[in-house]
Amino acid sequence: MFIKLLRVELKLNIKELAKSIAQFEGITRKFPISDFILPLTDTLIHKYSQLEIIRSFGEDSAVLGLSNISSTHFFLLAMDGMWSKLIEADPEIAGYFAVLVNVNDVICKGGVPIALVDMLSYQNEEIGRLLVQGMLRGSEKFGIPIIGGHLHPRNEYNSLAVAIFGVVPKDEVIFSSTAEIGDDIIIAVDLDGKFHEKFQYAWDTTSHKTPEKVQSNCRIMRIIAKQKLANAAKDISNPGMVGTLGMLLDASKKGGILDITKIPIKAQTPLQQWLCMYPGFGMVITCNPANSDEIIKIFKKNDIAAAVCGNVNDGHLLYISDGQDKAIVLDFKKDHVSGIV
């Protein structure tokens, strides 16, 4: 059953809420990324035979051109490692989410996922078996094959990382770093889900759905990309919807304000938990205001709630607002959540 958008009745002081979100571990654990990216960016200045690096750091997936192989498509490459807390809480769901997060990193670019590889370490065979079982469930649900990888059996720790390969037409790719001043900010999220019993921020919207429905939702961004409706987009990930918007604005060297009273929300959900949750399907999009209604229409046609919740400006700050007052969540002069300095 489709759940209509609700107007949030705010009981928290907006400044206290902004401070709480800014201190959320899903956001703060992104800050060290820039320290490690800086040395690696030196590799981008080299000339590589036949390879054109279109976009790299700051994007959900790297965008690569290989003109000798394809003159019409870019190749997408991404990788995600599972948070140790999630592996400890539920190894099987960690394996499943390892597929899900990588698929989202490709589809948010308007791309089509092609194949996965994994790197698995486990302390005992039962944990390894559950991680693999979860990956198999994800492969079936999202219709993506796992074609290889590497295994560390009987290791000192449990770890799972998965990489994905995808493609996108060259003239239809949606970047994370190209938000424009004056853009509307659209939040789209699947309200048909539930929180994981052992992991309070994991909003599961896929495990109870058929593969056909899940894969249909994965094609939504392909439709938006084909019609060239979005200027920038990111899938809502570990930093939550506010933190994900922060990553997009940071990478775009822009600022913005997000009215949290307009965000689609599941009834009876605590506001702070909802703003920080990681959904199975959720997108942050910026677009020309003239395209907002059409984007929202496309999401709603697929039973995904979506609404205009703010706008992009020329500052270097992310504010949240309750419709009257506002408070700073991130200052991009010091909070480099995208990893780009």
N, C-alpha and C positions, 0 to 999 in steps of 0.2 A: 504494500500500500504506500502510495506516495505521501510524504509528510510535507505539509506546506511550511514556508518560511515563518519563523517566529521572530517577533521583536523582543530582544533581550531586555529584561527588567534589571538594570544594573543596581546592585546593592553595594558593590565595592567602590571605594574611592578610586578614581581613574589613575591618579598618580601611584597609588599603592599597587594597582593592577599592572601598570607599566613596569614598575620596579620588579614585581614578581616574575613577569615574562622575561625581562632582561636578564634575570639571574637563573632562568631555566637552563638546566644542564644541556638540553638539546641544542641550545644556542651557544652557550659559553664554550662547549667542547669544539666548536668550529673555529674559535679565535686562533689556536696555534697553527692552523693550516698555512697561513701566510708565511710563517717562519720556514716551512719546508718547501713551499712553492718557489720562493725567491731563487734558490740555487738551481732549481729545475728549469726555470724559464730561460736560462742560458742555452739550453738545448734547442730552443725554438728559433734561434738566430741562424742556425746552420742550414745549409741547403741540402735537401734530401732529394735524391733522384726520383722523379715521378710523383713525389708526395707533396701536396699542398695542405698546410695546416690552416684551415679556415678559422676555427675557434678552438680553444683548449681550456685552460684553467678558468674557473668561474661558470662554466657550462655544466649542465647535468650529464651530457656526454660530449666527448670531443667530436668535432666535425672535420672530416678529412676529405680531400679531393685527390682522386687518382684518375687523371684525364685519359691515361692510356688504357684504363679498364672501363671507365664509364664517363661519358660526356654529359649525361643527363642526371646522375645521382651523386650525392655525397654519401660517404660512409660514416656511421656513428659508432663510437667505441666508448664504453663506460665500465666501471667496476665499483662494487660496493662490498664492504666487509660488515658482517653482523656484529652488533654491539654485544659484548660479553654478557651483559646483564640479561639480554634476551635469550642467548644460548643457555644460560643457567636456568632461566625461568621455564623455558619450553624448547628443547632442541628441535623438535619436529616443526613447530611453527617458525622457528628461526630459519630452518631450511626452506620452508615455504616462502617466507618473506624475502629470502635472498633472491629468489626468482622474481617476486613481485616488484621489489624496489628497482631492479635492473630494467624490467619491462617499462616501468614508469619513467625511468631516465631516458628512454628512447621515444616513447609515445609523446612525451611532452614537447619534443622537438618537431612533432608532426611526422615522426618516422615510423617505420615498420620493423619490429624486432625479428631477427633472423635466427640466431643461435646463441647458446651460452657455454661457458667453460667454468670450472670451479677449482678452488684450492682448499682442500679439507684437511684439518688436523684434529685428532681426537685422542683423549686419554684412555678411553676404553671403548670396546666395540659397540656397546649398546648406544652410547652417545653418537658415535659415527653412524650407526644404522638409522637412528632417528633423524639425524640431519639429512641423510640421503633420502629417507622416506619423505621428508618434507619437500625436498627439491623435486622428487618425482611427482608429488601432488601438484606442485607449482607448474612443472613442465606440462602436465596434462591440462591443468586449468587454463593456462595462458596459451597453450598450443605452440610452445617453443622447445626445440630439442636441446638436450645437454650433450655436447659432442666430444668432451674431453676434459682434461684438467690435471691436477696433481694431488697426491695423497701422502700425508705424514701419519702413519698408523702408530698407536701407542706413544703419542707425543706427551710432552710435559704440560700441555694446555690444550683447550678446545678452541678451534677457530674455523671460521668459514668465510671465504670471500668468493664472489662470483662475478664474472665479467660477461658483457653482452656485446654482440655485434648487430648493427642494424643499418638500414638505408633510408634515405629521404630524397625526394626530387630537389635538385639544386635551387630552383626558384620558389620552393615552398617551405624551406626549413625555418623553424621558429627558434630564435636565439633567446638566451636568458639575459643578455647584456644590452638589449636594444630598446628598453622602455624610453618613451618620449615624454617630454614635458607636456602636461595637459591630458595625458592618457587617463582613461578610466581604469580603476583596479577592480577586477572581477574575481570573486572567490567562488569556486565551484566544488562541491563535495557531495559524495554519496551519503545520504542520511540513513540508508537501509543497512545498518550494521550494529555491532555491539563491541564493547570494550573487552579485551582479553582478561581473563580472570587473574592472571599473575603479572600482567604488565599494563599498568593503568592508562598509558598513553597510546596503546596500540588499538586503533579503531578498525576492526575487521569488517570489511564490506564485500569480501569475495568468496570466502570459504564455503558459504551457504548457497552461493549462486551457481548456476550451471556454467560449464565452460563456454557455451554459446553466448550467454548474457555477459560474462566477464570479457570475452573477446570483442563483443559488440561495443562495450564501453571503451575498450582500448582503441577503437577506431574513431572515437569522437574527435580527438585532436587532429587526426588525419583529415577529417572533414573541414575543420577550422583552418588548417594549414592550406588545404587545396583552394579554399576561398580567399586566402590571404587576409583574414580578419584580425589577427593578433599582431601586435608589435613585439611582445615578449611574453615568455611563459616559463614556469617551473612547476614540477609536481610538488605537492605539499609533502615534506619529508620530516626527518627527525627533529628539526628545529620548530615544528608546528607551523601553522599558517602564518602567524606574525613573523616568525623567524625566517620562513621561506621567502616571504615578501621582502624581508630585509636583505636576504642574499641576492635577490633579483635587483633591487634598487642599488645595492652596493656595487654589484657588477656593472650596472648601467650608469654609475656615477650620478645618480639622481636621488631625490628624497621623495617623501610621500606622507599622506595621512590616511589612516584606516579607521573608518567609523564602525566600531564593533557591534553597534546596535543593528547593523544591516547584514551581518554575516549569517548565512544559513546555519542553523543549529538544531540538533536533535532535542526534542522536548525533555525537560527534567535533567539536563546535563549540566554539571557545574561549569561555569563560564571559563575559569582559568584552565581547567582540564581540557575543555573543548578547543581553546585557542592554542594549546600546546600539543594536542594529540596528532598522531601520525595515521592518516586514513589509508585504507586500501586503494581508494581512488579519490584524489582531490587535486585541484589545480589552482594556481594563482596566475592570472592573465592580465596583461595591460594592453589596451587597445584604444584606437581613436573612438571617442564617444559615439560617433555615427555608426559604429559596428557593434556596440554593446548589446542592443536588443537581439540581433541575429545570433550572436554567440550564446546568449542566455537561452534563446529559443532552441538551439541545437542541443544544449545540455538537457533542458527540460524534456525534450522529445525522447531522450534516453533515460528519463526518471532520475536525473542528477540535478540537485538544487543549485542554483547559481544566482548571484546578485551583484550589482555594482555597489562596492563598499568603500570607495575612496578614490583618490586621484594622485597622479604623479606630479611633483613640482621640481623646481631647479635647486632646491636646498640639498643638504647632505645629512638629513635627519629623517628618521621614521617616527611618526607620532601615531598614537592611538587616540581615538576620540569617543566620547559617549553621546555625541550629537550636540553637546554644549561645550564642555571642557575638553582639553587635550593634554597629553603628556608624552614626553620623549621616551621611546624604548631603546633606540639605537642611534648613536652618533657615528656616522661612517668615516669621520676623520680619525677615529681611534678604534672603532669596532669593525674590523675587517672580516665579516662573517662569510664573504665570498672567497676569502683567501687571497684576493687581489689587492695589492697596495699600489 
